[in-house]
Amino acid sequence: MLNLKQEQHKRFFEIFDKLCSIPHGSGNTKAISDFCAQFAKESGLSVYQDELNNVVIKKPATKGFETHEPIILQGHLDMVCEKEQGCKIDFEKDGLEIYVDGDYITANGTTLGGDDGIAVAMVLAILEDKKLSHPEIEAVFTTDEETGMYGADGLDTSLLNGKMFINIDSENEGVFTVSCAGGARAQINLPLISQENNFSAYEITVDGLLGGHSGVEIDKGRINANILLGEILNSFTFNYLISEISGGLKDNAIPRSARCIICSNENPKEAINNFVNNFSFENDNKPQVTVKEISCNKCFSKESSLLIVYFLNNVPNGIQKMSSDIKGLVQTSLNLGILNTKGNKLEASFAVRSSVNSERNQLIETLKSFVDDLGGTVSAHGFYPAWEYKKDSKLRQVMCDTYKKLYNAEATVEAIHAGLECGLFGEKIKGLDAVSIGPNMCDIHTPGEKLSISSSIRVYEFLCEVLKNL
């Protein structure tokens, strides 16, 4: 149980603690979905649970709010499962080991899942609270947001009456997100040829980079471990063959580590040290690069090894275009999040993002053209639309006014490059009026993820106050 000094709003932290004890990585959401459904039943509320494990819970308006417009409160049930090397937690069956560190909640060796468990915890606490004043609440908890927003895409929104929509999936308190990029996943397969290995074998590991969310941190100059490993291999002036290569676990997380095995008559340690010592890491940690001699029977041919290195050093990655309308906003990007060799092929998975749907599609076509020239294939899936800015927004105005009244300060209204489910809901619900908010979090999608306790309390208070003002 979390040991918090703050007694106020302890209930939603208790719920968050319980959620963290339930395994809930993307694709493994049945247990947490069942928990939310049972929570609703025990609170005497109507609940709908579909085959995708989405959950919709409805709470009637309180006295005096019966004629007010309903409000949809939304978050997602799944989390990105990343962990430090050596961490023994099995995300499929183990809960997280969370603890308090000053003003932050964090996890021991793993991602925390504050993205987006804190949203679920806050909304469940609101649903349970019989003292709050509010219009009809429609709580929507979706699944597999982190891998393609498949839950939101498959949800039957005819169940919902509301057109005002608060998404609680942002990471900066006092920032109201009102527009976001659309995106897709691109899966690449390149055929390779293997052969017997007659040389010494060396395992090269790159680790300790910052990583991060491929939408939120893509503009911070953080190094992609897969791309860095490709640059290291490209710097070698001696002959070698690649036996295997891998890096990254999620296509929407900038890889923090990568590894490969090369077969050669020359130990690559000195060449790697020279490369690292002459490389600029001003926007990232200097990585730990290790070399270990191992045994290895198979490797890829010279042509296939060259193909892998060429691919990593020439495939598009990172920022492709900045917005001409909003200063500092990334408009189009892609992230090589997962890389591995399986059998006789190289697999690579990208998260592709753009606030302009045509540019997203064109970037996928660029990937296809590049990979086709190398003899490979590209398949795209998990498309979700950009969320366009709504000029006249009653909800945004109420939230801005409430924020000003509570804190005597102006909230920041902005667009972001990361993807949010608001775009999918906006396509399905005509006239949707949406805003995304959230408490302060840092280093999401990495084992360094932290959630601010004091900020979470303020955001919860703010959300309750907004409900009274709708």
C-alpha positions as CSV (number, residue, x, y, z in Angstrom):
1,M,0.0,0.0,0.0
2,L,1.3,3.5,-0.9
3,N,2.4,5.4,2.2
4,L,1.2,8.9,1.5
5,K,1.4,11.9,3.8
6,Q,-1.5,13.6,2.1
7,E,-4.7,12.4,3.6
8,Q,-6.8,14.5,1.2
9,H,-8.1,12.5,-1.8
10,K,-6.4,9.4,-0.5
11,R,-9.1,7.3,-2.1
12,F,-8.0,7.8,-5.7
13,F,-4.4,7.0,-4.7
14,E,-5.8,3.8,-3.1
15,I,-7.5,2.9,-6.4
16,F,-4.3,3.7,-8.3
17,D,-2.4,1.4,-6.0
18,K,-4.9,-1.4,-6.7
19,L,-4.7,-0.8,-10.4
20,C,-0.9,-1.1,-10.3
21,S,-1.2,-4.5,-8.6
22,I,-3.1,-5.8,-11.7
23,P,-1.1,-6.7,-14.8
24,H,-2.4,-4.4,-17.6
25,G,0.0,-4.1,-20.4
26,S,-1.4,-3.6,-23.9
27,G,-3.1,-6.8,-25.1
28,N,-3.4,-8.0,-21.5
29,T,-6.4,-5.9,-20.2
30,K,-9.1,-8.4,-19.3
31,A,-8.3,-8.4,-15.6
32,I,-8.2,-4.6,-15.2
33,S,-11.3,-4.3,-17.3
34,D,-13.1,-6.8,-15.0
35,F,-11.9,-4.8,-12.0
36,C,-13.5,-1.6,-13.4
37,A,-16.8,-3.4,-14.3
38,Q,-17.0,-4.9,-10.8
39,F,-16.2,-1.6,-9.2
40,A,-19.2,-0.1,-11.1
41,K,-21.5,-2.9,-10.0
42,E,-20.5,-2.5,-6.4
43,S,-21.2,1.2,-6.6
44,G,-24.7,0.6,-8.0
45,L,-23.9,2.0,-11.4
46,S,-24.8,0.8,-14.9
47,V,-21.9,-0.7,-16.8
48,Y,-21.2,-2.0,-20.3
49,Q,-18.1,-4.1,-21.1
50,D,-17.4,-5.2,-24.7
51,E,-15.3,-8.0,-26.2
52,L,-12.3,-5.6,-26.6
53,N,-12.4,-5.1,-22.8
54,N,-13.6,-1.5,-23.1
55,V,-15.7,-0.4,-20.2
56,V,-18.5,2.3,-20.1
57,I,-19.9,3.3,-16.8
58,K,-22.8,5.8,-16.3
59,K,-23.6,7.8,-13.3
60,P,-26.8,9.9,-13.2
61,A,-26.7,13.6,-12.7
62,T,-27.0,14.9,-9.2
63,K,-29.9,17.1,-8.0
64,G,-30.1,20.3,-9.9
65,F,-28.0,19.0,-12.8
66,E,-30.6,16.9,-14.4
67,T,-31.0,19.2,-17.4
68,H,-27.3,19.8,-18.0
69,E,-25.4,18.3,-20.9
70,P,-23.7,14.9,-20.0
71,I,-20.0,14.8,-19.8
72,I,-17.7,12.0,-21.0
73,L,-14.6,11.3,-18.8
74,Q,-12.1,9.1,-20.6
75,G,-8.8,7.3,-20.1
76,H,-7.2,4.1,-21.2
77,L,-6.6,0.9,-19.3
78,D,-3.4,-0.3,-20.9
79,M,0.2,0.7,-20.1
80,V,3.5,0.6,-21.9
81,C,5.6,-2.2,-20.3
82,E,9.3,-1.3,-20.2
83,K,11.8,-2.4,-17.6
84,E,15.4,-2.2,-16.7
85,Q,17.8,-4.9,-17.6
86,G,17.8,-7.5,-14.8
87,C,14.3,-6.6,-13.5
88,K,12.5,-9.9,-12.8
89,I,8.9,-8.6,-13.0
90,D,6.8,-10.5,-15.5
91,F,4.4,-8.0,-16.9
92,E,2.0,-10.8,-17.9
93,K,1.4,-12.0,-14.4
94,D,3.0,-9.7,-11.9
95,G,1.9,-6.4,-10.4
96,L,4.2,-3.4,-10.2
97,E,6.4,-2.5,-7.2
98,I,5.5,1.1,-6.7
99,Y,6.7,3.5,-4.0
100,V,6.8,7.1,-2.9
101,D,9.9,9.2,-3.6
102,G,9.3,12.7,-2.2
103,D,6.5,14.2,-4.2
104,Y,6.5,11.4,-6.8
105,I,5.1,7.9,-7.2
106,T,7.4,5.7,-9.2
107,A,8.1,2.0,-9.8
108,N,11.0,-0.2,-9.0
109,G,12.7,-1.0,-12.3
110,T,9.7,-0.7,-14.5
111,T,7.3,1.8,-16.1
112,L,4.7,3.1,-13.7
113,G,1.6,3.2,-15.9
114,G,0.6,6.6,-14.6
115,D,0.0,6.9,-18.3
116,D,-2.9,6.2,-18.0
117,G,-3.7,4.5,-14.7
118,I,-4.1,7.8,-12.9
119,A,-7.0,8.8,-15.2
120,V,-8.8,5.6,-14.4
121,A,-8.2,6.0,-10.7
122,M,-9.5,9.6,-10.7
123,V,-12.6,8.8,-12.6
124,L,-13.5,5.7,-10.5
125,A,-13.1,7.9,-7.4
126,I,-15.5,10.5,-8.9
127,L,-18.0,7.7,-9.8
128,E,-17.8,6.4,-6.2
129,D,-18.2,9.8,-4.5
130,K,-21.8,10.5,-3.5
131,K,-21.0,14.1,-2.3
132,L,-19.9,15.6,-5.6
133,S,-22.2,17.8,-7.7
134,H,-22.2,17.0,-11.5
135,P,-24.2,16.4,-14.7
136,E,-24.6,12.9,-16.0
137,I,-21.2,11.3,-16.2
138,E,-20.3,8.7,-18.9
139,A,-17.0,7.2,-17.9
140,V,-15.2,5.5,-20.8
141,F,-12.1,3.3,-20.3
142,T,-10.6,2.1,-23.5
143,T,-8.0,-0.6,-24.3
144,D,-4.8,-1.0,-26.3
145,E,-4.3,2.7,-26.7
146,E,-0.6,2.3,-26.6
147,T,-0.4,-0.1,-29.6
148,G,-2.9,1.5,-32.0
149,M,-5.9,2.8,-30.1
150,Y,-7.8,-0.4,-31.0
151,G,-10.2,-0.1,-28.1
152,A,-11.4,3.4,-29.0
153,D,-11.5,2.4,-32.7
154,G,-13.8,-0.6,-31.9
155,L,-16.0,1.0,-29.2
156,D,-19.7,1.4,-30.0
157,T,-20.1,5.1,-29.3
158,S,-23.9,4.9,-29.9
159,L,-23.9,4.0,-26.2
160,L,-22.9,7.6,-25.3
161,N,-25.2,10.6,-25.1
162,G,-22.6,13.3,-24.3
163,K,-20.8,15.6,-26.7
164,M,-18.5,17.2,-24.2
165,F,-15.4,15.0,-23.6
166,I,-12.6,15.3,-21.1
167,N,-9.6,13.0,-21.9
168,I,-7.3,12.6,-18.9
169,D,-4.2,11.4,-20.8
170,S,-1.9,14.4,-20.8
171,E,1.3,14.9,-18.7
172,N,1.5,18.6,-17.9
173,E,-0.7,20.3,-15.3
174,G,-2.3,23.5,-16.4
175,V,-1.9,22.6,-20.1
176,F,-5.1,22.0,-22.0
177,T,-4.5,20.0,-25.1
178,V,-7.0,20.8,-27.9
179,S,-5.4,19.2,-31.0
180,C,-3.1,16.3,-31.7
181,A,-1.4,14.3,-34.5
182,G,-2.8,11.3,-36.2
183,G,-0.7,8.2,-36.7
184,A,-0.2,4.6,-37.7
185,R,2.1,1.7,-37.3
186,A,4.4,0.5,-40.1
187,Q,5.9,-3.0,-40.0
188,I,8.9,-3.8,-42.2
189,N,10.3,-7.2,-43.2
190,L,13.6,-7.6,-45.1
191,P,14.7,-11.1,-46.2
192,L,18.1,-12.2,-45.2
193,I,20.5,-15.1,-46.1
194,S,22.2,-17.0,-43.3
195,Q,25.4,-19.1,-43.4
196,E,27.8,-21.0,-41.1
197,N,30.1,-18.9,-38.9
198,N,33.8,-19.6,-39.0
199,F,35.0,-16.5,-37.0
200,S,35.0,-15.3,-33.5
201,A,31.8,-13.8,-32.2
202,Y,31.2,-10.7,-30.2
203,E,28.1,-9.4,-28.5
204,I,27.8,-5.6,-28.6
205,T,25.3,-4.0,-26.2
206,V,24.2,-0.3,-26.2
207,D,22.3,0.7,-23.0
208,G,21.6,3.6,-20.7
209,L,20.1,6.2,-23.1
210,L,17.1,8.3,-22.0
211,G,14.5,6.9,-24.4
212,G,11.0,8.3,-23.9
213,H,7.7,8.8,-25.6
214,S,8.1,9.0,-29.4
215,G,5.5,11.8,-29.7
216,V,6.3,13.8,-26.6
217,E,10.1,13.5,-26.6
218,I,10.8,13.3,-30.3
219,D,11.9,16.9,-30.5
220,K,14.4,16.7,-27.6
221,G,17.2,15.3,-29.6
222,R,17.2,12.0,-27.7
223,I,19.2,9.2,-29.4
224,N,17.5,6.1,-30.8
225,A,19.5,3.1,-29.7
226,N,18.7,1.2,-32.9
227,I,20.0,4.0,-35.1
228,L,23.1,4.5,-32.9
229,L,23.9,0.8,-33.1
230,G,23.7,1.1,-36.9
231,E,26.1,4.0,-36.9
232,I,28.5,2.1,-34.7
233,L,28.4,-0.8,-37.1
234,N,28.9,1.5,-40.1
235,S,32.0,3.0,-38.5
236,F,33.9,-0.3,-38.5
237,T,36.7,-0.5,-41.1
238,F,37.3,-4.2,-40.6
239,N,35.4,-7.1,-42.1
240,Y,32.5,-8.6,-40.1
241,L,29.2,-10.4,-40.5
242,I,26.1,-9.9,-38.4
243,S,24.6,-12.9,-36.6
244,E,21.6,-11.1,-34.9
245,I,20.4,-7.7,-33.9
246,S,17.6,-6.3,-31.7
247,G,16.5,-3.2,-29.9
248,G,13.4,-1.6,-28.4
249,L,10.2,-3.2,-27.1
250,K,7.5,-0.7,-28.2
251,D,7.2,1.2,-31.5
252,N,6.0,4.3,-29.7
253,A,8.9,4.4,-27.3
254,I,12.4,5.7,-28.3
255,P,14.6,2.7,-27.7
256,R,17.0,3.1,-24.8
257,S,19.0,0.0,-25.6
258,A,20.0,-2.3,-28.5
259,R,22.3,-5.3,-29.0
260,C,23.9,-7.3,-31.8
261,I,26.3,-10.1,-32.4
262,I,29.0,-9.8,-35.0
263,C,31.3,-12.4,-36.3
264,S,34.9,-11.3,-37.1
265,N,38.6,-12.0,-36.7
266,E,38.9,-8.6,-35.1
267,N,37.7,-7.6,-31.6
268,P,35.5,-4.5,-32.1
269,K,36.1,-3.0,-28.6
270,E,38.8,-0.5,-29.6
271,A,36.8,0.7,-32.6
272,I,33.6,1.1,-30.5
273,N,35.5,3.1,-27.8
274,N,36.9,5.4,-30.5
275,F,33.4,6.0,-31.9
276,V,31.7,6.6,-28.6
277,N,34.5,9.0,-27.4
278,N,34.1,11.1,-30.6
279,F,30.3,11.1,-30.6
280,S,28.2,14.0,-29.2
281,F,25.7,13.1,-26.6
282,E,24.7,16.6,-25.5
283,N,21.0,15.9,-25.6
284,D,21.2,12.4,-24.0
285,N,23.1,10.2,-21.6
286,K,26.4,8.8,-22.8
287,P,25.5,5.2,-23.2
288,Q,27.2,2.2,-21.7
289,V,28.5,0.2,-24.7
290,T,29.9,-3.2,-23.8
291,V,31.6,-6.0,-25.9
292,K,31.7,-9.6,-24.8
293,E,33.2,-12.6,-26.7
294,I,30.7,-15.4,-27.1
295,S,30.2,-18.6,-29.1
296,C,28.0,-18.4,-32.3
297,N,27.4,-21.0,-35.0
298,K,25.3,-19.0,-37.5
299,C,25.6,-15.6,-39.1
300,F,24.1,-13.7,-42.1
301,S,25.9,-13.4,-45.4
302,K,28.1,-10.5,-46.3
303,E,25.3,-9.1,-48.6
304,S,22.7,-9.4,-45.8
305,S,25.0,-7.9,-43.2
306,L,25.6,-4.9,-45.4
307,L,21.8,-4.7,-46.0
308,I,21.1,-4.4,-42.3
309,V,23.7,-1.7,-41.9
310,Y,22.5,0.2,-44.9
311,F,19.0,0.1,-43.7
312,L,19.8,1.4,-40.2
313,N,21.9,4.3,-41.6
314,N,19.5,5.4,-44.4
315,V,15.9,4.7,-43.3
316,P,13.9,7.8,-42.3
317,N,13.7,8.3,-38.6
318,G,12.8,11.1,-36.2
319,I,11.4,14.6,-37.1
320,Q,10.5,14.9,-40.8
321,K,8.7,18.3,-40.7
322,M,8.0,21.1,-38.3
323,S,4.7,23.0,-38.3
324,S,4.6,26.3,-40.2
325,D,1.6,27.4,-38.2
326,I,2.6,26.6,-34.6
327,K,6.1,27.5,-33.5
328,G,8.0,24.6,-32.0
329,L,5.4,21.9,-32.9
330,V,6.5,18.8,-34.7
331,Q,4.2,18.2,-37.6
332,T,5.5,14.8,-39.0
333,S,7.8,12.2,-37.6
334,L,8.5,8.5,-37.3
335,N,10.3,6.3,-34.7
336,L,12.1,3.0,-35.3
337,G,10.9,1.5,-32.0
338,I,11.4,-2.2,-32.5
339,L,14.2,-4.0,-34.4
340,N,15.0,-7.7,-34.4
341,T,16.2,-10.6,-36.6
342,K,13.9,-13.6,-36.6
343,G,14.9,-16.6,-38.7
344,N,16.0,-15.3,-42.1
345,K,14.5,-11.8,-41.9
346,L,14.9,-8.4,-40.3
347,E,11.8,-7.0,-38.7
348,A,11.4,-3.3,-37.9
349,S,8.4,-1.5,-36.5
350,F,7.8,2.2,-36.7
351,A,5.3,4.6,-35.0
352,V,4.4,7.2,-37.7
353,R,2.8,10.5,-36.7
354,S,1.5,13.6,-38.4
355,S,-1.0,16.4,-37.7
356,V,-1.7,16.3,-41.5
357,N,-3.2,12.9,-42.5
358,S,-1.9,13.2,-46.1
359,E,1.7,13.6,-44.8
360,R,1.3,10.5,-42.5
361,N,0.2,8.5,-45.5
362,Q,2.9,9.9,-47.7
363,L,5.6,9.0,-45.1
364,I,4.4,5.4,-45.2
365,E,4.6,5.4,-48.9
366,T,8.2,6.8,-48.6
367,L,9.0,3.8,-46.3
368,K,7.5,1.4,-48.8
369,S,9.5,2.8,-51.7
370,F,12.7,2.7,-49.7
371,V,12.1,-0.9,-48.4
372,D,10.9,-2.1,-51.8
373,D,14.3,-1.1,-53.3
374,L,15.9,-3.4,-50.7
375,G,13.7,-6.3,-51.5
376,G,11.5,-6.1,-48.5
377,T,7.8,-5.3,-47.6
378,V,6.0,-2.8,-45.5
379,S,2.5,-3.3,-43.9
380,A,0.7,-0.4,-42.2
381,H,-2.0,-0.7,-39.6
382,G,-3.5,1.0,-36.5
383,F,-4.4,4.2,-38.4
384,Y,-5.9,6.9,-36.2
385,P,-6.9,10.4,-37.3
386,A,-5.5,13.8,-36.3
387,W,-7.7,15.7,-33.8
388,E,-8.5,19.1,-35.3
389,Y,-8.8,22.3,-33.3
390,K,-12.4,23.4,-32.5
391,K,-12.7,27.1,-32.8
392,D,-15.8,27.5,-30.6
393,S,-15.6,25.3,-27.5
394,K,-17.9,25.7,-24.6
395,L,-16.0,23.0,-22.6
396,R,-12.6,24.7,-23.2
397,Q,-14.1,28.0,-22.0
398,V,-15.5,26.5,-18.8
399,M,-12.3,24.8,-18.1
400,C,-10.2,28.0,-18.7
401,D,-12.5,30.0,-16.5
402,T,-12.4,27.5,-13.8
403,Y,-8.7,27.3,-13.9
404,K,-8.4,31.1,-13.7
405,K,-10.8,31.2,-10.7
406,L,-8.9,28.5,-8.8
407,Y,-5.4,29.5,-9.4
408,N,-5.5,33.2,-10.6
409,A,-3.5,32.2,-13.7
410,E,-4.2,31.4,-17.3
411,A,-4.1,27.8,-18.5
412,T,-2.0,27.0,-21.5
413,V,-3.9,25.9,-24.5
414,E,-1.9,23.9,-27.0
415,A,-1.6,21.3,-29.7
416,I,0.7,18.3,-29.4
417,H,2.5,15.8,-31.7
418,A,1.6,12.8,-29.6
419,G,-1.5,10.9,-30.4
420,L,-4.7,11.0,-28.3
421,E,-7.9,9.1,-28.6
422,C,-9.9,12.3,-29.0
423,G,-9.4,12.2,-32.8
424,L,-11.1,8.8,-33.0
425,F,-14.0,9.8,-30.8
426,G,-14.3,13.0,-32.8
427,E,-14.8,11.0,-36.0
428,K,-17.5,8.9,-34.3
429,I,-19.4,11.6,-32.4
430,K,-20.5,14.5,-34.5
431,G,-19.8,17.9,-32.9
432,L,-17.6,16.5,-30.1
433,D,-16.2,19.2,-27.9
434,A,-13.0,17.8,-26.3
435,V,-10.1,18.8,-24.1
436,S,-7.3,16.7,-22.7
437,I,-5.7,17.3,-19.3
438,G,-3.5,15.5,-16.8
439,P,-1.2,15.8,-13.8
440,N,2.6,16.3,-14.1
441,M,4.4,13.2,-15.2
442,C,7.9,12.7,-16.5
443,D,9.7,10.1,-18.5
444,I,6.6,8.2,-19.4
445,H,7.2,5.0,-21.4
446,T,10.5,4.4,-19.6
447,P,11.4,2.8,-16.3
448,G,12.2,6.3,-15.0
449,E,8.5,7.3,-15.2
450,K,7.3,9.4,-12.3
451,L,3.9,10.8,-11.3
452,S,3.6,14.0,-9.1
453,I,1.4,13.4,-6.0
454,S,0.7,17.1,-5.4
455,S,-0.1,17.8,-9.0
456,S,-2.4,14.7,-9.1
457,I,-4.3,16.1,-6.2
458,R,-4.7,19.6,-7.8
459,V,-5.9,18.1,-11.1
460,Y,-8.4,15.9,-9.3
461,E,-9.7,19.0,-7.4
462,F,-9.8,21.0,-10.7
463,L,-11.7,18.2,-12.4
464,C,-14.3,18.1,-9.6
465,E,-14.7,21.9,-9.8
466,V,-15.2,21.7,-13.6
467,L,-18.0,19.2,-13.2
468,K,-19.8,21.6,-10.9
469,N,-19.5,24.4,-13.5
470,L,-20.8,22.5,-16.5
